[in-house]
């Protein structure tokens, strides 16, 4: 591995030099380098990372040095990125995860010029969505574990894993939104009816982190960062609005949670639905508001608007002060 790194460091300045006349020779040189197992070195690093997660921080830095050099000329770049991403998603230590996420983002930004290659962009987005699907598939399994445990026995490792998977999904969603490719994720999340049902039945300390994904999507949709179709928006709210309301008191305690921004985007999303869909969601909210208004999202503006169009009058206790 060390000898390959020496070779890479020696030829890198030549490859980056702006000399069009040397283009053909550069291609030949890259072919030779491929033959002396550059790709094998990358896979060796990945294999090592999976085996020794405690060393993930230093290993990711070491891997980054190899990958950043080779990835611009490697036709299997998306698959290499997918393997690195897989390692990061499975890492549990906070420090290692920060290092790994930073490496992935740097590699994606370093290859922005390749985004003009439609096939490359599609393959990369497909790999990211595949990772999303893997994380999504694990959440119902974890919720069922919580549900099957007796009340006398609490397993904190399950909560930790739920927190980890939701954190993974939020990170992947941010990447997709940055690449303007989060619409398919929105549809995937809107179709998680089984998970939403398990959420309603399960009392676990990490349950509310699931609703962070819903709020992130609603904020992204509201500010135009994510552009799903009307059907997806309707399905998203039908599936996840009640879990979001149920979790709201816990979400308010999160430092990163901005209730004013979230509530404004929830109202905007609801008011863009058909009247019958608005009715079911706002009546469900109103029931919660009457029971425990402080721990509910403040959707009085949306409710007032709906009441005016439906009854030509707003209930007095919901009228906002001027």
C-alpha positions in Angstrom: 0.0 0.0 0.0 2.8 2.4 0.9 4.5 1.9 -2.4 1.3 2.7 -4.3 0.9 5.9 -2.3 4.4 7.0 -3.2 3.7 6.3 -6.9 0.4 8.2 -6.6 2.0 11.2 -5.0 4.8 11.3 -7.6 2.5 11.2 -10.7 -0.4 13.4 -9.3 1.3 16.8 -10.2 1.8 15.6 -13.7 -1.8 14.4 -14.1 -3.2 17.7 -12.8 -0.9 19.9 -15.0 -3.0 21.7 -17.7 -1.1 20.3 -20.7 -3.6 19.2 -23.5 -0.7 17.7 -25.6 0.0 15.1 -22.9 -3.6 13.9 -22.7 -3.0 10.6 -24.5 -0.1 9.8 -22.3 -2.0 10.6 -19.1 -4.7 8.1 -20.2 -2.1 5.5 -20.7 -0.5 6.2 -17.4 -3.8 5.9 -15.6 -4.3 2.6 -17.2 -1.0 1.4 -15.9 -1.8 2.6 -12.4 -5.0 0.8 -12.5 -3.1 -2.4 -13.4 -0.9 -2.0 -10.3 -4.0 -2.3 -8.1 -5.1 1.2 -7.1 -8.6 -0.1 -6.8 -7.5 -3.0 -4.8 -5.9 -0.6 -2.3 -9.2 1.3 -1.9 -11.1 -2.0 -1.2 -8.4 -3.0 1.3 -9.0 0.2 3.2 -12.7 -0.4 3.2 -12.3 -4.0 4.4 -10.0 -2.8 7.2 -12.6 -0.2 8.3 -15.3 -2.8 8.6 -13.1 -5.0 10.7 -11.7 -2.3 13.0 -14.3 0.3 13.7 -12.3 1.7 16.6 -9.7 3.0 14.2 -12.3 4.5 11.9 -11.1 8.1 12.3 -7.5 7.5 11.3 -8.4 4.9 8.7 -10.9 7.2 7.0 -8.2 9.9 6.7 -5.8 7.3 5.2 -8.5 6.1 2.9 -9.3 9.7 1.9 -5.8 10.3 0.7 -6.0 7.4 -1.7 -9.6 7.9 -2.8 -9.4 11.6 -3.4 -6.5 11.0 -5.8 -8.1 8.1 -7.7 -11.8 9.0 -7.7 -11.7 11.6 -10.4 -10.4 9.1 -12.9 -12.0 6.0 -11.6 -15.0 4.8 -13.7 -16.3 2.9 -10.6 -16.4 6.1 -8.5 -20.1 5.9 -7.5 -19.6 2.3 -6.2 -16.5 3.4 -4.3 -18.4 6.2 -2.7 -21.2 3.8 -1.8 -18.8 1.5 0.0 -17.3 4.4 2.0 -20.8 5.6 2.8 -21.8 2.1 4.0 -18.8 2.2 6.4 -19.8 5.6 7.8 -23.5 4.6 8.2 -22.4 1.6 10.3 -20.0 3.5 12.5 -21.3 4.2 16.0 -18.7 6.5 17.5 -19.5 10.2 17.2 -15.9 11.2 16.3 -15.6 8.5 13.6 -19.0 9.4 12.1 -18.0 13.1 11.9 -14.8 12.2 10.1 -16.5 9.8 7.8 -19.3 12.2 6.9 -16.8 15.0 6.2 -14.9 12.7 3.9 -18.0 11.7 1.9 -19.1 15.4 1.5 -15.6 16.4 0.4 -15.6 13.6 -2.2 -19.0 14.6 -3.5 -18.1 18.3 -3.7 -14.8 17.4 -5.4 -16.7 15.7 -8.1 -19.3 18.4 -8.8 -17.8 18.7 -12.3 -18.9 15.2 -12.9 -22.5 16.0 -12.3 -22.9 17.0 -15.9 -22.5 13.3 -16.6 -26.1 12.2 -16.3 -25.2 8.5 -15.9 -22.8 9.3 -13.1 -25.3 11.5 -11.2 -28.1 8.9 -11.6 -25.8 6.1 -10.3 -24.6 8.1 -7.4 -28.2 9.1 -6.4 -29.4 5.5 -6.8 -26.7 4.3 -4.4 -27.6 7.0 -1.8 -31.3 6.0 -2.1 -30.3 2.4 -1.7 -28.6 3.3 1.6 -31.8 5.2 2.6 -33.9 2.1 1.9 -31.5 -0.1 4.0 -31.9 2.3 7.0 -35.6 2.5 6.5 -36.0 -1.3 6.5 -34.2 -1.5 9.8 -36.4 0.9 11.7 -39.6 -1.3 11.8 -37.4 -4.2 13.0 -36.1 -2.1 15.9 -39.5 -0.8 16.8 -40.8 -4.3 17.0 -37.9 -5.2 19.3 -39.0 -2.5 21.7 -42.6 -3.6 21.4 -41.7 -7.2 22.2 -39.7 -6.3 25.3 -41.4 -6.6 28.6 -42.0 -3.4 30.6 -39.6 -4.6 33.3 -36.7 -4.9 30.9 -35.3 -2.0 28.9 -32.6 -2.4 26.4 -30.8 0.9 25.7 -29.0 -0.5 22.7 -32.2 -0.6 20.7 -32.8 3.0 21.4 -29.3 3.8 20.4 -29.8 2.0 17.1 -33.0 3.8 16.4 -31.2 7.1 17.1 -28.4 6.0 14.8 -30.6 5.0 11.9 -32.7 8.2 12.1 -29.5 10.3 12.2 -28.3 8.3 9.1 -31.5 9.1 7.3 -31.3 12.8 8.1 -27.8 13.0 6.8 -28.6 11.1 3.6 -31.7 13.3 3.1 -29.5 16.4 3.4 -27.2 15.0 0.8 -30.1 14.3 -1.6 -31.6 17.7 -1.0 -28.3 19.3 -1.8 -28.1 17.3 -5.0 -31.8 18.3 -5.8 -32.7 14.6 -5.8 -34.8 14.2 -2.6 -38.2 13.7 -4.1 -37.9 9.9 -4.3 -36.9 9.9 -0.6 -40.0 11.9 0.2 -42.2 9.3 -1.5 -40.3 6.5 0.3 -40.9 8.1 3.7 -44.6 8.9 2.8 -45.1 5.1 2.2 -43.8 4.0 5.6 -47.3 3.2 6.9 -46.1 0.2 8.9 -43.5 2.2 10.7 -46.0 5.0 11.4 -48.4 2.3 13.0 -45.5 0.9 15.1 -44.6 4.4 16.1 -48.1 4.9 17.6 -48.0 1.7 19.5 -44.4 2.0 20.9 -43.1 4.0 23.8 -39.4 4.4 23.4 -37.0 7.2 24.4 -35.9 7.7 20.8 -39.3 7.5 19.1 -39.5 11.3 18.5 -36.3 11.2 16.3 -38.4 9.6 13.6 -40.5 12.7 13.5 -37.4 14.8 12.8 -37.3 13.3 9.4 -40.9 14.4 8.7 -40.2 17.9 9.9 -37.0 18.1 7.7 -39.1 17.0 4.7 -41.8 19.6 5.4 -39.3 22.4 5.8 -37.5 21.3 2.6 -40.8 21.2 0.7 -41.9 24.6 2.1 -38.7 26.4 1.1 -38.7 24.8 -2.4 -35.6 22.7 -1.7 -37.6 19.5 -2.2 -40.3 19.4 -5.0 -42.5 16.3 -4.6 -45.8 15.9 -6.4 -49.2 16.7 -4.7 -49.9 13.1 -4.2 -46.7 12.6 -2.3 -47.4 15.7 -0.1 -50.8 14.4 0.7 -49.6 10.9 1.5 -46.7 12.3 3.6 -49.2 14.2 5.8 -51.7 11.4 6.0 -49.0 9.0 7.2 -46.9 11.2 9.5 -49.0 14.1 10.7 -50.4 12.4 13.8 -47.0 10.9 14.8 -45.6 14.4 14.5 -48.3 15.9 16.7 -47.8 13.1 19.2 -44.0 13.7 19.4 -44.2 17.5 19.4 -43.6 18.0 23.1 -40.3 16.0 22.8 -39.3 17.8 19.6 -39.6 21.2 21.4 -36.8 20.1 23.7 -34.3 19.6 20.9 -31.8 22.5 20.5 -31.9 22.2 16.7 -35.7 22.4 16.5 -37.2 25.7 15.4 -41.0 25.5 16.1 -41.8 28.7 14.2 -40.2 27.5 11.0 -41.7 24.0 11.3 -45.2 25.2 12.2 -45.2 27.6 9.3 -44.3 24.9 6.8 -46.8 22.4 8.3 -49.6 25.0 7.8 -48.4 25.8 4.2 -48.4 22.1 3.4 -51.9 21.5 4.8 -53.5 24.5 3.1 -52.2 23.3 -0.3 -54.2 20.1 0.0 -57.7 19.5 -1.2 -60.4 20.7 1.3 -61.4 17.2 2.4 -57.8 16.4 3.3 -57.4 19.7 5.2 -60.5 18.8 7.2 -59.3 15.5 8.5 -55.9 16.8 9.5 -57.0 20.0 11.0 -59.8 18.3 13.1 -57.2 15.8 14.4 -55.0 18.8 15.3 -57.9 20.6 17.0 -58.7 17.6 19.2 -55.1 17.6 20.4 -55.1 21.4 20.8 -58.1 21.3 23.1 -56.5 18.6 25.3 -53.0 20.0 25.5 -52.5 23.2 23.4 -49.0 24.0 24.7 -47.6 20.7 23.5 -49.1 20.9 20.1 -47.9 22.6 17.0 -49.5 26.0 16.7 -51.6 25.7 13.6 -54.3 28.3 14.5 -53.6 30.3 11.3 -54.4 27.3 9.1 -57.4 26.4 11.2 -58.8 29.9 11.0 -58.3 30.0 7.2 -60.1 26.6 6.9 -62.9 27.7 9.2 -63.6 30.9 7.3 -63.8 29.0 4.0 -66.0 26.3 5.6 -68.3 28.2 8.0 -67.5 31.9 7.3 -66.6 32.2 10.9 -63.7 31.4 13.2 -64.2 30.0 16.8 -63.5 33.0 19.2 -60.9 31.2 21.3 -58.8 30.6 18.1 -58.8 34.2 16.9 -55.2 35.5 17.0 -54.5 38.9 18.5 -53.8 41.7 16.0 
